[in-house]
Amino acid sequence: MKNKNPVKVTKERRDEMISEIQKYFSKEMDEEIGNLAAGMILDFIMEKLAPEFYNQGVYDSHKYLHDAAEDLLAIQK
């Protein structure tokens, strides 16, 4: 079976993220959700949304490096 999730996190970090989702639901929505539901929400975010954030980070890094290279060329004598 192919892993659909391109984002890799350690089990410890995954557990922390699940806990954060549970805290969010408890505080903001006044609703308790279990580990399974929070894990499914995390899987959805990591599969469907995280690649967009990653791609934006890559784009922003590229733009920054491009602009920095242009600045470097400006100091030519």
VEXVO-565638 format. One line per field, with one value per residue: residue number from 1; residue in one letter; y, x, z of N, C-alpha, C, O, CB in turn. Coordinates in pm, 1 decimal, always signed. Glycine has a CB too. Example, Ala and Ser with C-alpha at 12.3 -4.5 7.8 and 13.67 -1.06 7.14 Angstrom:
VEXVO-565638
n <- c(1_2)
res <- c(a_s)
n.north <- c(-569.0_-225.0)
n.east <- c(+1319.0_+1285.0)
n.up <- c(+780.0_+708.0)
ca.north <- c(-450.0_-106.0)
ca.east <- c(+1230.0_+1367.0)
ca.up <- c(+780.0_+714.0)
c.north <- c(-330.0_+3.0)
c.east <- c(+1320.0_+1290.0)
c.up <- c(+780.0_+787.0)
o.north <- c(-331.9_+113.8)
o.east <- c(+1423.6_+1340.9)
o.up <- c(+846.5_+803.9)
cb.north <- c(-447.3_-59.8)
cb.east <- c(+1130.8_+1408.4)
cb.up <- c(+904.6_+572.5)
END
This chain:
VEXVO-565638
n <- c(1_2_3_4_5_6_7_8_9_10_11_12_13_14_15_16_17_18_19_20_21_22_23_24_25_26_27_28_29_30_31_32_33_34_35_36_37_38_39_40_41_42_43_44_45_46_47_48_49_50_51_52_53_54_55_56_57_58_59_60_61_62_63_64_65_66_67_68_69_70_71_72_73_74_75_76_77)
res <- c(m_k_n_k_n_p_v_k_v_t_k_e_r_r_d_e_m_i_s_e_i_q_k_y_f_s_k_e_m_d_e_e_i_g_n_l_a_a_g_m_i_l_d_f_i_m_e_k_l_a_p_e_f_y_n_q_g_v_y_d_s_h_k_y_l_h_d_a_a_e_d_l_l_a_i_q_k)
n.north <- c(-118.2_+217.1_+497.3_+775.9_+1010.6_+1262.7_+1398.4_+1352.1_+1265.6_+1215.2_+955.8_+1056.2_+1333.4_+1329.0_+1237.1_+1459.0_+1652.1_+1548.4_+1571.3_+1852.0_+1911.6_+1795.0_+1958.7_+2201.7_+2152.6_+2110.8_+2358.6_+2564.1_+2471.6_+2353.5_+2077.1_+1738.0_+1525.8_+1207.1_+1018.4_+879.5_+1024.4_+1277.0_+1201.3_+1129.4_+1376.8_+1508.0_+1348.7_+1415.1_+1691.7_+1680.0_+1535.5_+1672.6_+1953.8_+2033.8_+2003.0_+2233.8_+2442.7_+2372.8_+2398.9_+2675.3_+2766.6_+2676.5_+2831.6_+3091.8_+3077.8_+3045.7_+3289.7_+3466.9_+3387.6_+3439.9_+3720.3_+3794.3_+3712.8_+3886.3_+4126.2_+4080.2_+4087.4_+4354.8_+4479.7_+4475.0_+4603.6)
n.east <- c(+84.0_+60.6_+200.2_+15.1_+78.8_+303.4_+447.0_+663.2_+674.7_+798.5_+690.1_+658.0_+631.8_+402.5_+216.1_+219.8_+111.7_-143.9_-241.2_-245.6_-445.2_-662.5_-671.5_-733.7_-993.1_-1126.5_-1095.5_-1174.7_-1404.5_-1548.2_-1567.3_-1498.7_-1266.0_-1148.5_-835.3_-830.8_-1006.2_-878.4_-634.2_-715.3_-796.4_-551.1_-412.3_-559.8_-503.3_-225.3_-205.7_-368.0_-344.6_-89.3_+105.5_+57.6_+136.4_+405.3_+491.8_+453.9_+645.3_+876.9_+860.1_+875.3_+1133.9_+1285.0_+1233.2_+1345.6_+1618.4_+1672.4_+1633.1_+1834.4_+2059.1_+2043.7_+2090.0_+2352.3_+2482.5_+2458.5_+2663.9_+2883.1_+3182.0)
n.up <- c(+0.0_-87.2_+74.9_+127.9_+243.5_+222.1_+414.2_+679.8_+1017.5_+1349.6_+1577.2_+1832.5_+1782.2_+1626.0_+1815.3_+1986.0_+1815.4_+1771.5_+2028.9_+2047.6_+1860.9_+1988.9_+2218.2_+2097.1_+1992.7_+2232.2_+2368.0_+2179.5_+2054.4_+2244.0_+2265.2_+2307.8_+2158.1_+2051.5_+2035.5_+1790.8_+1619.4_+1624.5_+1516.3_+1259.5_+1161.6_+1167.9_+978.4_+748.1_+726.9_+690.9_+453.8_+262.5_+301.5_+402.4_+189.2_+36.5_+207.8_+232.9_-35.1_-65.1_+113.0_-17.0_-250.5_-137.2_-26.4_-258.9_-388.5_-201.5_-208.8_-477.5_-487.6_-308.6_-450.9_-665.7_-529.8_-456.1_-702.9_-751.9_-620.1_-775.2_-924.2)
ca.north <- c(+0.0_+339.8_+598.0_+896.8_+1126.9_+1291.7_+1460.4_+1252.5_+1313.4_+1106.0_+916.3_+1150.1_+1460.5_+1301.9_+1233.8_+1597.6_+1720.6_+1496.4_+1634.5_+1991.9_+1911.6_+1768.6_+2080.1_+2301.8_+2119.5_+2129.8_+2501.5_+2649.3_+2418.4_+2293.1_+1939.7_+1643.1_+1424.0_+1105.6_+1006.4_+835.1_+1137.4_+1377.6_+1145.2_+1137.2_+1518.4_+1532.6_+1284.2_+1496.4_+1814.6_+1647.6_+1488.6_+1766.8_+2094.8_+2056.4_+2027.5_+2374.0_+2521.7_+2337.8_+2461.9_+2818.8_+2784.5_+2661.0_+2951.4_+3204.9_+3060.1_+3072.9_+3434.6_+3529.2_+3360.5_+3512.6_+3861.4_+3809.4_+3701.9_+4013.4_+4224.8_+4050.5_+4138.6_+4501.0_+4534.5_+4463.1_+4731.1)
ca.east <- c(+0.0_+137.5_+174.2_-33.1_+122.5_+443.4_+508.9_+704.5_+699.8_+823.2_+571.9_+645.6_+579.2_+264.4_+137.1_+206.7_+20.4_-277.7_-279.0_-277.7_-576.7_-761.1_-681.9_-803.7_-1136.0_-1179.1_-1099.7_-1242.8_-1533.6_-1609.9_-1599.0_-1390.3_-1249.3_-1051.6_-711.0_-857.8_-1060.8_-773.1_-536.8_-772.2_-789.2_-409.8_-381.3_-620.2_-424.6_-93.0_-217.9_-433.8_-311.1_+53.3_+183.0_+41.5_+224.1_+541.8_+519.9_+466.6_+776.2_+977.2_+849.7_+928.1_+1279.1_+1339.7_+1226.3_+1444.8_+1752.3_+1683.1_+1650.8_+1965.9_+2158.1_+2037.3_+2158.4_+2494.9_+2529.8_+2457.1_+2786.0_+2994.0_+3250.0)
ca.up <- c(+0.0_-98.6_+177.0_+61.2_+318.0_+193.6_+530.5_+778.3_+1152.9_+1443.7_+1654.2_+1943.2_+1730.9_+1585.5_+1938.1_+2031.9_+1724.2_+1802.5_+2155.0_+2018.0_+1794.9_+2093.2_+2299.9_+2017.2_+1991.0_+2367.4_+2402.5_+2082.8_+2011.6_+2361.2_+2224.8_+2330.6_+2054.2_+2089.2_+1959.2_+1654.3_+1543.2_+1610.4_+1422.2_+1124.3_+1122.6_+1138.4_+850.4_+643.5_+713.8_+636.2_+315.1_+171.5_+322.1_+426.1_+67.4_-4.8_+293.8_+194.0_-163.6_-43.2_+175.2_-122.7_-334.9_-61.7_-18.0_-391.9_-411.1_-114.3_-262.3_-603.9_-454.5_-247.0_-559.1_-739.2_-445.5_-463.6_-832.4_-748.5_-561.4_-871.6_-957.9)
c.north <- c(+124.3_+436.7_+728.0_+1022.9_+1154.4_+1352.0_+1352.7_+1320.5_+1192.6_+1072.9_+1013.8_+1282.6_+1443.5_+1301.7_+1375.1_+1673.6_+1676.9_+1559.9_+1781.0_+2003.5_+1888.9_+1891.3_+2188.6_+2276.0_+2143.3_+2278.3_+2581.9_+2602.2_+2353.1_+2150.2_+1852.7_+1544.7_+1328.6_+1106.2_+968.6_+950.8_+1244.4_+1329.8_+1151.4_+1281.8_+1553.3_+1471.4_+1364.7_+1622.4_+1785.5_+1604.1_+1597.8_+1910.6_+2121.1_+2077.1_+2171.9_+2465.2_+2497.9_+2408.1_+2612.9_+2850.3_+2772.7_+2784.6_+3072.8_+3197.6_+3091.9_+3223.3_+3506.5_+3510.5_+3434.0_+3660.5_+3886.9_+3801.3_+3829.2_+4123.0_+4205.9_+4104.0_+4290.7_+4560.3_+4522.0_+4601.8_+4736.2)
c.east <- c(+88.3_+97.6_+137.4_+21.5_+270.9_+518.3_+539.9_+729.8_+725.1_+693.3_+549.4_+584.9_+434.1_+172.4_+115.6_+106.3_-123.6_-328.9_-318.1_-414.6_-685.5_-781.2_-758.8_-954.5_-1199.3_-1196.6_-1190.7_-1382.9_-1610.3_-1655.5_-1476.7_-1385.2_-1138.5_-928.0_-736.2_-907.9_-954.7_-665.9_-586.3_-770.4_-645.2_-370.0_-436.9_-538.2_-291.0_-100.2_-266.6_-384.1_-161.1_+133.3_+172.3_+131.4_+370.5_+579.8_+534.1_+601.3_+888.7_+977.9_+910.5_+1080.1_+1345.3_+1342.1_+1331.5_+1585.6_+1774.8_+1709.4_+1788.6_+2075.9_+2159.3_+2109.0_+2308.9_+2554.1_+2538.7_+2584.6_+2907.2_+3053.3_+3279.6)
c.up <- c(+0.0_+12.5_+107.0_+126.3_+294.2_+312.3_+632.9_+911.7_+1241.8_+1517.0_+1768.8_+1896.3_+1687.7_+1707.7_+1992.5_+1945.6_+1748.7_+1931.1_+2133.4_+1949.8_+1898.5_+2182.8_+2225.8_+2019.2_+2127.8_+2398.7_+2310.0_+2046.5_+2125.8_+2332.0_+2248.2_+2213.9_+2097.1_+2000.8_+1814.0_+1568.6_+1521.0_+1512.4_+1279.0_+1073.1_+1085.9_+1004.6_+733.2_+619.1_+647.2_+490.0_+220.8_+183.0_+334.6_+297.9_+16.8_+77.2_+257.9_+64.2_-150.3_+21.4_+73.8_-212.0_-264.1_-49.7_-150.7_-419.3_-327.3_-170.2_-394.1_-577.6_-393.6_-352.6_-642.1_-661.3_-454.1_-595.0_-833.6_-691.6_-655.4_-897.2_-1104.8)
o.north <- c(+134.2_+456.3_+784.5_+1131.3_+1078.2_+1356.2_+1272.2_+1422.2_+1082.0_+1152.2_+1049.9_+1337.7_+1532.3_+1359.3_+1407.8_+1750.6_+1759.4_+1597.6_+1828.9_+2095.9_+1955.8_+1924.1_+2259.3_+2367.0_+2190.5_+2319.2_+2659.0_+2682.8_+2303.8_+2108.7_+1889.8_+1487.4_+1366.3_+1183.1_+1020.3_+972.9_+1297.1_+1409.1_+1176.0_+1305.7_+1619.8_+1535.8_+1381.0_+1656.0_+1858.3_+1633.3_+1614.1_+1982.5_+2220.9_+2162.0_+2225.3_+2555.1_+2591.7_+2469.1_+2672.8_+2950.4_+2849.4_+2836.5_+3147.6_+3299.6_+3157.2_+3276.8_+3596.9_+3605.9_+3484.6_+3719.5_+3988.1_+3874.3_+3874.8_+4203.8_+4303.1_+4159.5_+4348.2_+4678.7_+4555.0_+4703.0_+4834.4)
o.east <- c(+181.3_-20.5_+219.2_+10.9_+355.7_+641.3_+453.7_+799.0_+679.2_+599.2_+435.7_+497.0_+351.8_+63.7_+6.6_+25.2_-214.9_-445.7_-413.7_-490.7_-788.9_-894.2_-840.1_-1033.5_-1312.6_-1300.8_-1274.4_-1469.4_-1721.7_-1765.5_-1364.9_-1487.1_-1046.8_-917.4_-669.9_-858.2_-942.2_-613.1_-508.2_-745.6_-620.4_-301.0_-369.9_-507.2_-248.6_-9.8_-212.6_-381.9_-111.4_+222.4_+268.0_+195.4_+450.0_+686.3_+618.0_+664.4_+984.9_+1084.3_+987.9_+1148.1_+1449.5_+1441.9_+1399.0_+1663.0_+1884.2_+1798.4_+1852.2_+2174.7_+2265.7_+2180.8_+2384.3_+2664.0_+2617.8_+2611.9_+3019.7_+2983.4_+3336.0)
o.up <- c(+80.0_+40.9_+34.4_+69.0_+340.6_+311.1_+668.4_+917.7_+1213.2_+1518.2_+1799.0_+1962.6_+1709.7_+1704.1_+2039.5_+1997.2_+1746.9_+1940.7_+2194.4_+1978.7_+1896.4_+2219.0_+2285.4_+2044.4_+2137.1_+2450.1_+2356.8_+2012.1_+2107.8_+2368.6_+2212.4_+2175.4_+2170.1_+1905.3_+1724.1_+1458.1_+1410.5_+1434.5_+1187.0_+954.9_+985.4_+925.5_+631.2_+504.8_+557.3_+411.9_+111.4_+83.1_+282.4_+296.5_-39.3_+22.6_+253.1_+54.4_-217.6_-12.6_+77.8_-245.5_-323.8_-61.5_-154.7_-467.7_-376.5_-178.1_-419.3_-638.9_-422.9_-345.1_-684.2_-720.0_-458.8_-595.8_-908.3_-711.8_-617.7_-892.4_-1153.0)
cb.north <- c(-0.1_+404.3_+617.4_+900.2_+1107.6_+1384.9_+1569.8_+1176.6_+1398.9_+1143.6_+772.3_+1174.4_+1511.7_+1166.5_+1145.9_+1668.7_+1693.5_+1341.5_+1624.8_+2054.0_+1802.6_+1647.9_+2131.4_+2301.6_+1973.4_+2064.4_+2559.8_+2658.6_+2318.5_+2377.6_+1933.2_+1567.9_+1489.0_+970.6_+903.6_+720.9_+1197.9_+1409.4_+1001.4_+1081.9_+1611.1_+1476.4_+1141.5_+1533.1_+1879.9_+1537.8_+1370.2_+1764.6_+2145.2_+1940.3_+1932.9_+2418.2_+2487.8_+2185.5_+2428.8_+2871.0_+2683.0_+2533.5_+2979.4_+3209.9_+2917.3_+3000.1_+3488.5_+3470.8_+3209.6_+3495.0_+3907.4_+3701.9_+3579.7_+4054.2_+4213.7_+3898.2_+4091.7_+4548.9_+4464.1_+4398.2_+4748.3)
cb.east <- c(-95.5_+116.9_+297.8_-184.9_+95.2_+452.5_+417.3_+830.9_+580.1_+935.8_+587.0_+782.5_+664.8_+255.2_+206.1_+343.7_+59.9_-275.5_-163.6_-168.4_-583.8_-717.7_-542.2_-751.2_-1156.9_-1085.9_-959.6_-1161.3_-1513.9_-1728.2_-1643.9_-1409.1_-1216.5_-1115.5_-620.3_-960.2_-1182.0_-710.0_-505.0_-917.1_-840.5_-321.3_-437.8_-764.1_-402.3_-27.6_-312.7_-580.6_-380.4_+110.7_+137.6_-105.2_+199.3_+556.4_+410.2_+350.9_+796.0_+949.8_+702.0_+864.8_+1313.5_+1257.1_+1085.3_+1435.7_+1772.5_+1554.9_+1541.1_+1987.5_+2128.1_+1890.4_+2111.5_+2518.8_+2437.5_+2340.1_+2815.6_+2945.3_+3380.8)
cb.up <- c(+121.6_-237.1_+271.0_+62.0_+466.7_+76.6_+591.2_+731.1_+1206.5_+1544.8_+1708.3_+2007.7_+1612.4_+1510.9_+2044.0_+2029.4_+1578.3_+1815.6_+2256.2_+1928.6_+1684.0_+2177.7_+2338.7_+1872.3_+1948.1_+2470.8_+2398.4_+1959.2_+1900.1_+2408.2_+2075.1_+2466.0_+1915.4_+2085.0_+2023.4_+1654.4_+1615.8_+1747.5_+1458.9_+1123.2_+1237.6_+1250.1_+847.5_+680.3_+851.4_+719.0_+308.3_+195.9_+445.1_+502.2_-41.3_+9.4_+441.8_+178.4_-263.2_+44.6_+286.2_-206.8_-371.4_+77.1_+24.8_-500.3_-377.7_+27.4_-282.3_-688.0_-358.0_-139.2_-649.3_-766.0_-299.0_-451.5_-944.7_-668.2_-429.5_-1006.3_-877.6)
END
